[in-house]
Amino acid sequence: MARNSLLADWAGYITSGTIGSGVTFPAGHIRQVVSSRFDTSNSTDSNSTTYIKAHLSSVYHWTGQITDVLASSKVLITMSFGVYVARDSTIESGWGYSIVRDNTGTPNSTSGTSIEDFGNCDFFHHNNTIENGHMAIGTKPSLTVLDSTPDTGTNNYYLAHKVSSTAATLGVNSYSSAPFICIMQEILV
C-alpha cells in the first residue's frame, strides 16, 4: 500500500498540500472572512433626516470591502462602532443606523443600495430626557445583516446614519477604546 504524500504519518494528519480547484465545498460553508478597523477619529457630525454614509471630510473610513465574491454566495456583515448624539431642546429626538452596499467606485454620502433585510438592521433609538436643556447620549451599537444578493467580485459596505429631526446631530466615534469594526463573511449557497 502506497503512502499518501499529503499525510505526515499513518494517523491521518495533513501537513502540506493544496486543495485543488475542482473541490466543491458544501452549502453553508464560509469561504472567506475579511475585516476592517478604524480607530483614529470621529466622523463629521450630521443632522440629516435621511440615511447618509458616515464620513470625515468626504473620506469614508467606516467601511469594509470583500473581494472575489462568487455569483451564488451571500455575505454576512457585522459592524460595531461608537456613536454620540446631541440635541439642545426638549422635543423627542431619535436616530438610526444602517448598512449600505455601494460598488459605484465613486461613493458619495447618499449613493448605494440598502441591502436585503434592511429593516432588521435599522435601529432607531428615541430619547426625550433633557438635563439642563441639553440631551447627549453615547452608545456602542452592533449591526448584523445578510446580503442575499451581493455583486459578483468586489462589494463595499458602508455604515450609514440619520436623525429624526434636524435639531439633533449624530457623529460616529472611532478611537482605540471604541473602534469601528467591520467583519464580512462570504457564505456559499
N, C-alpha and C positions, 0 to 999 in steps of 0.2 A: 504494500500500500504506500503510495507516494505521499509525502508530507506537503501540505498546502503552504506555499511560500508566504502567505499572509499571516500565518499563525506563528507565535513565538514558541509555543510548546503545544503538547497534545491536549492541554486543558482548555484551549479554545480562545485565548486572549489575542485580539488583533492589535498588533503593534505598529503596523505600517500598511501602506497601500492606499488606493484611491477608489472611491465608489464610482463606477462607470456612469457615463451619461445616459445609458439605457435603463437605469434603475428608476422604478416608479414608486414614489412614497405614497402611503395611504392618505385618503381624505382626512382632514383634521390635523395633519402633521404641520408643525411650524417650520417653514422653510428658511426663514431668516428673522433676526431680531436686530433692530437698529435703534440707537438712542442719541439724543442731543441734550445739551445742558447749557444754560446761560445764567450767570450769577454775578454780573458786574454792574448792573444799572437798572433803574426804574424806567418804565415806558413813559411816553408823553401822556399827560392827563387828558382825558376826553370827556365830553358831555354829549356825545352822540346818542340819539334815541334809536338808532338802527345799528346793527352789528357792523363793527369795523375791526380790522386786524390790529392787534397790539403792535406798536412801533415806537421808535425813538429816532427823531429827525429823519423820517422816511426810510429807516432801516428796520427790517423785520427780524429781530432776534428771537422772537417767541414762535419758533417754527421747528419742524422736523422734516427730513427728507428720507424716503426709502426708494431705492433704485432696483432695477431688474425684476420688477413685479410681473409675474406670469398672468396671462389673459384670464385664467379661470380662478385666480386667487381672490381672497378677501384680506383686508388689512385691519387689524385691531390697534387702535390708537389710544394711548393714555397720556394725558397731560396733567401735571401738578404744578402749582405756582402760588405765589403770594399775591394778594390784592389789597388795595386801600381805596375806600370810598368815603367821600366827604360831602356834606351839604350844610348850608347855613340857613335853614328855615325849619319851621315846624310841620311842613307838609310832608306826608309819607313819600318815601323815595325807594326805588328798587333798582336792581342791576342784574345783569345776566352775562353768561359766557357761552361760547360755542366753539366748535372745531370746524374749520373751513378748508376744503381742498382747492388749491389754485395752482394749476400747471401751465399758466399762460407764459411764464418766463419773464414777465414784466409785472410783478404784482403791485397793486396799489391798495389803499386801505379798504376799499369796498369790493374788489374783484374776488372771484372764486365762487364755489358751489358749496352750500351746506350739504354735508354728507348724509347718507341714509341713517335713519333713526335719530335724526337731528333733535326731535322733541325729547328724547331720552337723555341727551347731554346738555340740554338747555336749562341751566339753573337760574332762577330769578328770585333773589332774596329781597325781602322788604323789611324796613326798619322805620318806626315812627317815634323813636325815643330820642329826644334832643336834650342835651345838657348845655346850659349857658348859651343857647342859641346856635349851637354847632353840633352836628352829628358826624362821627367818624368811626369807621369800622375797618379792622384789618382781619383778614382770614386767609386760609390756605386751602382752597378747593382742589379737587381732583376730578377730571373728566375722563370717562372711558366710553368709546363708541366704536362700532364695527362699520367699516366702509365696505359695503357689499358689492360696489361697482367701481373699484379703483381703475385708473388708467393702466394699460399695459406699459411697463417700463418704469418711469420715474413719477412719483407722487410727492407733492409738497403739502404739508398740513400746517395750518396757522391757528393760533389762539385768537379768537375774536371776542369782543365785549360790547355792552351797551348799558345805558342807564334809562330809567323810566321817565326822567324829567331833566331838561337841560340845566336845571338849577343844581344838579349833582355832578360831581366829577369822579372819574374812576381812573386808577393807574395800576399797572401790574408791577409788583415789587420783585426784584430778582437779585438777591445777594446771597452770599455763602450760607447764611442761616435759613434762607427761604428761596432756593434756586428754582428756576423754571426747568422742568424735566419733561421730555417727550420720549415715549417708548413706542415703537411701531413694530408689530409682528405680522409677517406675511403668513397667512394660513392657507394651505392647499385645500381645494374643494374637490 
